[in-house]
Amino acid sequence: MSSPCYSLRNQFLISMPHLNDQNFSQTVTYICDHSEYGAMGLVVNRPVGITLAELCDHLEIPCPSIANQQQEIYSGGPVRSDRGYVLHRSGHPEEWPGSHCVADDIYLSTSIDAIEAAAEGRFNHDYLVALGCAGWSPGQLEQEISDNVWLSCPANSDILFGIPAGDRLQAAASILGVNLDLLTAHPGHA
């Protein structure tokens, strides 16, 4: 398959109201990678109901940072749900050599070191920890967009890290000037 003519990397995917999928209904997904090999992203508005302290307890690592103990952990998607992903901002990429640069100031790490850094309070920038990710095979995401399953728009790091999870879906839609409450829950074609 040829490479996509455009990349959705560093974009938000906003689920359409008619999407009836337990993994993606009412979600905003941050696309971390998109190429001829497929796409990978993290759902960024669905907390799983555990805190960083509880995750660290499960991983048997200390969580001495009082400020970070109550940080929410997110369900990043149904793929590899046993794996942790840390999406973070950094002005100094050299401090995270195992991280993958997604955008100018946004990095993705799958290293336990990033979770340990959050637990120790060594992150002096914004971050989000997710369990699992979302993945699409080559051409699958493009087809889903063509089928009106998703809206896409440029990502905004303030939405990723600066507002509560429950407000991220509508905040992402507002980038496009869309009020999701006004969209029909039934797909159709003109």
C-alpha positions as CSV (number, residue, x, y, z in Angstrom):
1,M,0.0,0.0,0.0
2,S,1.3,3.5,-0.8
3,S,1.9,6.0,1.9
4,P,-1.0,8.3,2.9
5,C,-1.1,11.6,1.0
6,Y,-1.3,13.4,4.3
7,S,-0.3,12.5,7.8
8,L,-2.5,12.7,10.9
9,R,0.4,12.7,13.2
10,N,0.0,15.4,15.9
11,Q,-3.7,15.6,15.2
12,F,-6.8,14.9,17.3
13,L,-9.4,12.4,16.2
14,I,-12.8,13.3,17.5
15,S,-15.4,10.5,17.5
16,M,-18.6,11.3,15.8
17,P,-21.7,11.0,17.9
18,H,-23.0,8.0,16.0
19,L,-19.8,5.9,16.7
20,N,-21.1,3.0,18.7
21,D,-17.9,1.3,19.8
22,Q,-17.2,0.8,23.5
23,N,-13.5,1.6,23.0
24,F,-14.0,4.9,21.1
25,S,-17.5,6.3,21.7
26,Q,-17.2,9.9,23.0
27,T,-13.4,10.0,22.7
28,V,-10.7,12.3,21.5
29,T,-7.6,10.4,20.4
30,Y,-4.1,12.0,19.9
31,I,-2.4,10.5,16.9
32,C,1.3,9.8,17.7
33,D,2.3,8.1,14.4
34,H,0.7,7.8,11.0
35,S,2.5,6.3,8.0
36,E,2.1,3.7,5.2
37,Y,2.3,1.1,8.0
38,G,-0.8,2.3,9.8
39,A,-1.5,4.7,12.7
40,M,-1.1,4.7,16.4
41,G,-2.6,7.0,19.0
42,L,-3.8,7.5,22.6
43,V,-7.3,8.1,23.8
44,V,-6.7,11.2,26.1
45,N,-10.1,11.7,27.7
46,R,-11.0,8.4,29.3
47,P,-9.6,7.9,32.9
48,V,-9.5,4.3,34.0
49,G,-10.3,5.1,37.6
50,I,-6.8,4.6,39.1
51,T,-4.1,7.0,40.1
52,L,-0.4,7.1,39.5
53,A,0.1,6.0,43.1
54,E,-2.1,2.9,42.5
55,L,-0.3,2.1,39.2
56,C,3.1,2.4,40.9
57,D,1.9,0.1,43.7
58,H,0.9,-2.5,41.1
59,L,4.3,-2.1,39.3
60,E,6.1,-2.3,42.7
61,I,7.8,1.0,42.3
62,P,7.8,3.9,44.8
63,C,5.7,7.0,44.3
64,P,7.1,9.5,46.7
65,S,5.8,12.6,44.8
66,I,2.9,13.8,46.9
67,A,1.9,16.2,44.1
68,N,1.7,13.4,41.4
69,Q,0.2,10.6,43.5
70,Q,-3.4,11.5,42.5
71,Q,-2.6,12.0,38.8
72,E,-5.2,10.1,36.7
73,I,-4.3,7.2,34.5
74,Y,-6.0,6.9,31.1
75,S,-7.2,4.1,28.9
76,G,-5.2,4.8,25.8
77,G,-7.0,2.2,23.7
78,P,-7.7,-1.5,23.4
79,V,-4.3,-2.5,21.9
80,R,-1.6,-3.6,24.3
81,S,-3.6,-2.6,27.4
82,D,-0.9,-4.1,29.6
83,R,1.6,-1.6,28.4
84,G,2.1,2.0,29.7
85,Y,2.6,5.0,27.5
86,V,3.7,8.4,28.7
87,L,2.8,11.4,26.6
88,H,4.7,14.4,27.8
89,R,6.0,17.9,27.0
90,S,9.7,18.7,27.3
91,G,11.8,21.7,26.6
92,H,14.9,19.4,26.9
93,P,14.5,16.2,24.7
94,E,17.9,15.0,25.7
95,E,16.6,14.3,29.2
96,W,14.4,11.5,27.7
97,P,16.6,9.6,25.2
98,G,14.1,6.8,25.0
99,S,11.3,9.0,23.9
100,H,9.9,9.4,20.4
101,C,9.3,13.0,19.3
102,V,5.7,13.4,18.0
103,A,5.7,17.2,17.6
104,D,7.9,20.1,18.5
105,D,7.2,19.9,22.2
106,I,5.4,16.6,22.6
107,Y,7.1,13.2,23.2
108,L,6.0,9.7,23.7
109,S,7.8,7.2,25.9
110,T,7.0,3.6,26.6
111,S,9.9,3.3,29.1
112,I,9.3,2.5,32.8
113,D,11.8,5.3,33.4
114,A,9.2,7.9,32.4
115,I,6.6,6.4,34.9
116,E,9.3,6.4,37.6
117,A,10.2,10.0,36.8
118,A,6.5,11.0,37.2
119,A,6.3,9.1,40.5
120,E,9.4,10.8,41.8
121,G,8.2,14.3,40.7
122,R,11.1,14.7,38.2
123,F,8.7,15.8,35.5
124,N,8.9,19.6,35.4
125,H,6.6,19.7,32.5
126,D,3.1,18.3,31.6
127,Y,2.5,14.6,31.1
128,L,-0.3,12.0,30.7
129,V,0.0,8.3,31.5
130,A,-2.1,5.8,29.5
131,L,-2.5,2.1,29.6
132,G,-2.9,0.7,26.1
133,C,-3.1,2.5,22.8
134,A,-5.2,2.7,19.6
135,G,-4.0,1.2,16.4
136,W,-5.0,1.1,12.8
137,S,-3.7,-1.1,10.0
138,P,-2.6,0.5,6.7
139,G,-5.5,2.4,5.1
140,Q,-7.9,1.6,8.0
141,L,-7.9,5.0,9.6
142,E,-8.2,6.8,6.2
143,Q,-11.3,4.6,5.4
144,E,-12.9,5.3,8.8
145,I,-12.5,9.0,8.2
146,S,-14.0,8.6,4.7
147,D,-16.9,6.7,6.4
148,N,-17.5,9.7,8.7
149,V,-16.5,7.9,11.9
150,W,-14.0,10.6,12.9
151,L,-13.4,14.3,12.6
152,S,-9.7,15.4,12.7
153,C,-8.1,18.6,13.6
154,P,-4.6,19.9,14.6
155,A,-3.8,18.9,18.2
156,N,-3.4,21.5,20.9
157,S,-1.0,20.7,23.8
158,D,-3.1,22.9,26.1
159,I,-6.1,20.6,25.6
160,L,-3.9,17.6,26.1
161,F,-2.4,18.7,29.4
162,G,-4.2,21.8,30.6
163,I,-7.9,21.0,30.9
164,P,-9.9,18.3,32.7
165,A,-10.4,15.0,30.8
166,G,-14.2,15.5,30.7
167,D,-13.8,18.7,28.8
168,R,-11.2,17.6,26.2
169,L,-13.7,16.1,23.6
170,Q,-15.7,19.3,23.2
171,A,-12.6,21.5,23.5
172,A,-11.0,19.5,20.6
173,A,-14.2,19.9,18.5
174,S,-14.3,23.6,19.2
175,I,-11.0,23.9,17.3
176,L,-13.1,23.1,14.2
177,G,-16.0,25.3,15.4
178,V,-18.2,22.2,16.0
179,N,-20.5,21.7,18.9
180,L,-20.9,17.9,19.2
181,D,-24.2,18.3,21.0
182,L,-25.7,19.7,17.9
183,L,-24.6,16.9,15.6
184,T,-27.0,14.0,14.9
185,A,-26.2,10.6,16.3
186,H,-27.2,9.0,13.0
187,P,-24.8,8.8,10.1
188,G,-26.0,9.9,6.7
189,H,-24.9,11.0,3.3
190,A,-26.1,14.0,1.3
